[in-house]
C-alpha cells in the first residue's frame, strides 16, 4: 500500500533558538509515530535541521534553473548536497504572491527529480473557482502541467490544498477533500496505474489536532501538509499521531 505522510510547512517562521526547542520536543516523541514525517523549513535553517532532526528535511522552494547567474536562487543540486530529501513546489502562496505558473512549477519539479529529490506538488482552487464549479478543472490542470514533464512514480507526494482553507481556519469537509483526492488519483492512474496506487495524496488547509483524524480516515487522504499547526511541535505530533499507518 502507500505511505502515510505528515509534512510540516514552517513557511517564513522560526529562529535557531525556536527551531532547537522544536527539534528537541519532536525527537523525544518521534519514535512512537507510525506515519512518516517531514519538516520543510526556510533555506537558512535546512543544514541545522538535517544535522539535528530524526526525520527527513525538506525545502519550501527551489530554483527552476540548474546553475549560473540567478542571484538569490537555490538549486535542487544544492539542496541535495546538504542532505535535503523533499521540496514543496507550487504552494498557493508562491503561485499567488510570486506569480508562479503551472509551467514554472513543472520545471521546478523536473529539476528536483533530476537531483533525486522528492517534489511535494501543491494544487488547489480559490473560493471563487470552487463556487463556480471549477475545482476539478483547476487542480487537474495544475497536475497535468507537471505530468507532462515528470513521471508519477517520481512525485514524492501531491498535496491538495484548497486556497480558501490555507491559514483561514476553514477546512474542506473530509467528503469534499476525498472527492478531489479521488479525482487526482484517477488522473494519475490514466498515466501510470501502479504509481497512482502508491502515490501519497495529502490534504492541507487548516489541519489541526481536532480535525486531523476525520480527514485522515478517508480512503484517498494519505496524510497532511500542515502550516500554522506545525509551528507547535506538540500540535504537529498530535496530528501525526492521528495519521494511521496503511
Ligand atoms: C500550508 O500553508 O500549506 C497550510 C496548509 O497552512 P495551514 O495549515 O496554516 O492552513
Boltz pocket constraint, residues with backbone or C-beta under 6 A from the ligand:
constraints:
  - pocket:
      binder: B
      contacts: [[A, 9], [A, 161], [A, 165], [A, 166], [A, 167], [A, 168], [A, 204], [A, 205], [A, 206], [A, 207], [A, 225], [A, 226], [A, 227], [A, 228], [A, 229]]
      max_distance: 6.0
